[in-house]
Amino acid sequence: MNTFERQLAFGKAGESLIANWLKRRGYLVLPIYEKEISEGKGPQVFSAHGDLIAPDLLAFGRESDKVWWIEAKHKSAFSWHRMSGRWVTGIDLEHYQDYLQIQRLSPWPVWLLFLAEGRGERYPAWQNQPRRAIWRQPGPLEKMRKS
């Protein structure tokens, strides 16, 4: 298995764990990334403004206001950003910009959920579980601070 295949498998495992985490909280989960035919690129949202990179999941509850796009990120570590005094991680800028556009065009917010694995000093104090934690940023994408 080459490096790309290992990273893809690691990411898919994280998406599955995050989907299960959402299901345990009563949400239905539609995986956007499942495709029968590989075209060499991920799933997209088609719009009059162009094709946009789709988040991984659509999660929804019984109430109509409980619908979210979910971008699932599986990380082996967060990094300490000395200048901001915060734990940070990142996503591809092009994907982030597309998620912002999807959030503007759709009635549902886009949420980033990060699954952090491991132990040690690389992990923030709010990680209560010793081996695995799921963290979401504190609001829809436009509320995120840039470091």
Buried (B, 14 or more C-beta within 10 A) or exposed (E): EEEEEEEEEEBBEBBBBBBEBBEEEEBEBEBBBEEEEEEEEBBBBEEEEEEBBBBBBBBBBEEEEEBBBBBBBBBEBBEBEEEEEEBEBEEEEEBBEBBBBBBEEBEBBBBBBBBBBBEEEBBEEEBEEEEBBBBEBEEBBEEEEEE
